[in-house]
Amino acid sequence: MHEHIFFLGTGSGFSSLPNTSLLLNYKNSRVLIDFGFTGLKQLRTYRVSPDTIDALIITHMHSDHIGGIEMLAYILKFQYNRKLLLMFPHFEFKFMLWDALKNSMKYSAHGVMGMHDYFDTMIAYKTGKVTFLKFKSHSFTFIKTKHIPGMLSFGVLFSMNGKRVFYTSDMVFDPELLLFVNKKYTPSLIIHDCKTDSVEEGVHATYKQLASLPQKLKRKILLIHYDDNFNEFAPEKDGFIGFARTGGYIVP
């Protein structure tokens, strides 16, 4: 099979669907983007061994994006005797994540543990207005986005099969940013946050807002992080690729 993006989950934090999580299957590695509190169950559902995960990218600190990291790290540490490699778009993420985990993870049968006992880390470096890192032969560019006021949040630009993909993670409707990314990086695929219900309005792009985008741009957009009422919409008729589906995959 060609290199592909597998969708471990596609739901919003308020939905009954598994948390949005992407598994990038490259020829030489497997990279997760976000891993919420349903993540471990989804790995087991799709028979993905935790030991086959080479790295995990974190886009922001909400629990539906980081809530499964503790158990994933435990399994890798105590069953496979290895650390989880975390890739951060911003140096503050390292401290924020450990603040969220340490009250549980610092205690073990082996004594008091630190972040370095469970994780290896890579922190992106700044190049102009974006941050960037390279893992094996793969480059990841992090583009700062607007989500919750005051919260650091990033979209991820990466390549697969020679084509560029932009994953927004959670963000408000920001057509200027989308047009900038589309012009500067010419992605062939945009995986975009899409709110389909009325809960948490103002911190996610809504379906109605995204439907107002130019047709040429919508043809590149696959919708993700939606809510339980997503079946009320017909994205293909409205010009999108459609909704990403849990357990499905796409070849860019």
N, C-alpha and C positions, 0 to 999 in steps of 0.2 A: 504493500500500500504506500502511496505517496505520503510525505509528511502531512500531518493534519492536526486540526484543533478538535479535541474531544470535549464535550460539555458535561462535566460531572454534575453540574446543577445550573439552573437558569432562572431561579425565582428570586424575588425581592425578600428582604428581611421580614416583612409582614405577611408573606404568603405562606401557604402550606407546602409549597414546592421546595425542593432542595436548593440551598443557597447557591448563588451564582459562583462558579469556579471553572476555570479553563485549564485543561491539560494539553500542553503543547508537545506533540509527539514528533520529535526530530529523529533523524537517522542515527544520531550519536548521543541523544540525551532526551530526558523527559523533564519539562519545566512546568510547574503549577503556577497559575496566577490566581491568588487569593484562595483561602481555605477556611470556610466558615464552620459553624457548629454542626452542620450535617455532613461535613467533608469525609470523615472517616467511614461513616455508613455508606457513602457513595463509592468510595474506593472498594469496599467489600462487595457492594452490589454488582459492580462491573469487574470484579476480580482483578483489580490493579494492586499489585503488591506494593506496600509503602517503600520497600527497599529498591524499587525501580525508579523512585522519584529522585532526580538529581538536584533540584533546586526549587525554591518557592519565592515568587515575587509577591510583595504586599503593596497594594495600592493606597490603602488608608486603614484606619484603626477601628472601624465598626465591627461588632462581633460576628455579623454574617459574612465577614471577609477574613477574620482572624481567629474565630472561635474554635476551630478545630486544630490549631497549631499545637496546643499543649499535648493532646493525646498522640498526635502524629510524632512529635518529638520523643515522647515516652517510648513508643513502640520502636522507633529507630534506635534509641539509646539502649534500651534494656533487652530487646529481642534481636537486634541486628548489630549492636555494638558500633554504631556510627552516629555521626551528628547530622542534623538537618542544615543544609546551606540555605540561608535567607539572603535575598537580594533586596536592598532598600533603595528607593528613589531619593531619600533624604536622610542625613545622618541622625536626625532627631528620632526617626522611627525606631532605631535600635534601643534607645532609652525608653521610649513610650511603650514599646512592646513588652520589654522586661518588667516595666512597672505594672502592666496588666497581668503578667504571668507569675511574678516572683512570689507572691504570697502563698501560692500552691507549689510551684516547682522548686523552690529553694530547699524544701525539706525532702530528704530521701533516706533510704536505708544505708546509703554510703556517706551520710553526713550532709552538711549544708552545701548546696550546689549553687553555682553562678550561671549566668547566661552562656558563658564559654564552655560549660560542661555539656550543654545540649545542642548548641548552635555554632556553626561557622557563619560568618557574615561577609557580605560584599556591599559596599556603599557606592552608589553612583557618584560620578564627579561632574561638575558643572561645565558645560560648553555653551557659552552664550546664554540664551534664555531657557535652555533645556538641560536636563541631566542625562547621563549616559553611562552604561557599563557594558562589558563584554564577558560572556560566559562561553567557554569553549570557542566555537566558531560563530556564535550567535550574538548579535548586537541588540541591545534594548535601550530605547530612548524614552525618557519619562517626561511627559508634558503636564505641567501643573494645571489643574482644573478647578472649577468652582462647584462645591457641593454644600457642606455645612459651613456657615460663616465662621472663620477662624480656624477651621480644621484643614490640615494638610491633606490633599488628595491629588492623585496623579492618574493620567491615562498612560497606556503603554503602547509604544510603536515598535513593531518587530517585523522580521522578514521570515517567510516560509515558502519553500519552492520557488525562490527568486522573486516573490511578490511581497509587497508591504501590507501589513495589517495594523489598524489602529483600534485598540480596545479602550473605550472611554472610562471603564469602571463607572462608579456612581458620579453623576454630574447633572447640573441644571442644564436647561436649554441654552446653548451658547453657539449660535450660528456663526458668529465671527471666528471663534476658535475652530469650528469644523471647516469653514472655508479656508482658513489659514493652513490647517493640516493638509487639507485636500490639495491645495495649490503647491505647498512647499514639498510635501513628501509623496504625493500622488498614490495614496494607498488604493489597492484594488478591493479591499474589504474594510468596512467600519462596523465594529460590534458595539452597539450603542445601548446604554441604559435607557429603559422605557417604562415609565409609570403608567399603568392602565387603570388604577382606581384613584380615589380621592384622598387616601391617607397619605400623609407626609408630602403634601403639595408644596412646591417652592424649593425643594432640595433635589429633585430629580426632573429630568426632561419628561414631559407627558407625551402620550401618543399623539394627541391633537397638535401639539407644538411641532413635533418631528414631522408630522404629515404636511406641514406648511413649507418644508424645505424644497429647494429646486429638485425637479424630477431626476436630473443627472446625478445628483448627490444621493437621493433616496435609493437609486438602483444599486448602490454600493453598501447599503445599510442592512445589517442583520440585527434584529431587536432582541434584547436580553434583559434580565433583572426585572421581569414583569410580575404581575399579580394574578391572583386566582381567577379573575374575570377575563383573562386574555382571550378566551374563545369568543368573546363578544366582538372581536375585531377581525378584519380581513386585510392584513398587511400587504399581501401580494396584489390585491386589487387597488390598494392605495400607493403602489409603486415601490414598496420595499422588497428586499429579498424574502423576508418573512420573519417569524419568531425562531430563534435558536431553541432547540428542544433538548431537554435532559436525556442523556444517553445517546445523543446524536453527534455527528461530527461534520466538519466542513473542510474541504481541501481548497486553500486559497489559490 
